[in-house]
Amino acid sequence: MTTSHLFTAALAILSTFATAFAADPVVSNLTPAQRPGTKLVDATCGVTATTFELTHAE
């Protein structure tokens, strides 16, 4: 195994452990607002996370 393969494997293992023990994201300032004349509700909020993986939901 070459040095670059060892480095890649070590980085993958460290990344796995770093995300496994990351803190949960914190949701704050949740504000629901119903659209007039509909049953639809728009929700806005703030999210604080210690990881860089964020997912956008619509």
C-alpha positions as CSV (number, residue, x, y, z in Angstrom):
1,M,0.0,0.0,0.0
2,T,1.4,3.4,-1.0
3,T,1.7,6.4,1.3
4,S,-1.2,8.2,-0.5
5,H,-3.5,5.2,0.0
6,L,-2.6,5.1,3.8
7,F,-3.2,8.9,4.0
8,T,-6.6,8.5,2.3
9,A,-7.6,5.6,4.5
10,A,-6.6,7.5,7.7
11,L,-8.5,10.6,6.6
12,A,-11.6,8.5,5.9
13,I,-11.4,6.9,9.3
14,L,-10.9,10.2,11.1
15,S,-13.8,11.8,9.2
16,T,-16.1,9.0,10.3
17,F,-15.2,9.4,14.0
18,A,-15.4,13.2,13.8
19,T,-19.0,13.2,12.4
20,A,-20.0,10.3,14.8
21,F,-19.3,12.5,17.8
22,A,-20.5,15.8,16.4
23,A,-23.1,17.8,18.4
24,D,-26.7,17.8,17.3
25,P,-27.8,20.9,15.3
26,V,-29.7,23.5,17.3
27,V,-32.9,24.9,15.9
28,S,-34.0,28.4,17.2
29,N,-36.4,31.2,16.3
30,L,-39.0,28.9,14.9
31,T,-41.8,31.1,13.3
32,P,-44.8,29.5,11.7
33,A,-47.1,31.6,9.4
34,Q,-50.2,30.4,7.7
35,R,-50.8,31.6,4.2
36,P,-54.1,33.5,4.0
37,G,-57.0,31.6,2.5
38,T,-55.0,28.3,2.5
39,K,-54.1,25.4,4.7
40,L,-50.4,25.9,4.0
41,V,-48.0,27.0,6.7
42,D,-44.5,28.5,6.1
43,A,-42.0,27.9,8.8
44,T,-38.8,29.9,9.1
45,C,-36.0,29.1,11.7
46,G,-32.4,29.5,12.5
47,V,-30.1,26.4,12.6
48,T,-26.7,26.2,14.2
49,A,-24.6,23.2,13.4
50,T,-21.0,22.2,14.1
51,T,-20.7,20.1,10.9
52,F,-20.7,21.3,7.3
53,E,-23.3,18.9,6.0
54,L,-26.6,20.8,5.6
55,T,-29.7,19.6,3.8
56,H,-32.3,21.9,2.3
57,A,-35.9,20.7,2.4
58,E,-38.8,22.3,0.5
